[in-house]
Amino acid sequence: MEGVPPELNIHVQYCTPCGGKRAFDRMAAAIQENVPTAKVTGEEDYRSGAFEVTINGKNVHSRLQTFMYPDVNDTVQAVKSISLGGPIPNSLQRSIFDCILS
């Protein structure tokens, strides 16, 4: 239906002992503040270091692969863009080439 925003389901699997629950709570609050229609869910993952983010079933970030948490602001911007009809990004990870010093 035209004009209806797409359904947004963000799911995060996190490692609680690694600080993932706190990171999830912070990210979920920022997303809900900026895109109240988004459904944000999370669950504990027993793999050490896990912080795996999926948007509508598509994996967009894996801390197990990158060893980094996704940037909250980048994540919120991606969710805002999707809520306005934009594509789901392949990754929330910035390229190292985005930060070339001159």
RAZIRA-V553397 format. One record per helix or strand of 2 or more residues. SS is the DSSP state (hx for helix, st for strand). FROM is the first residue (numbers start at 1). TO is the last residue. If there is no record, write none. Layout:
ss & from & to
SS & FROM & TO
SS & FROM & TO
This chain:
ss & from & to
st & 9 & 14
hx & 20 & 34
st & 39 & 44
st & 51 & 55
st & 58 & 62
hx & 63 & 66
hx & 72 & 83
hx & 96 & 99
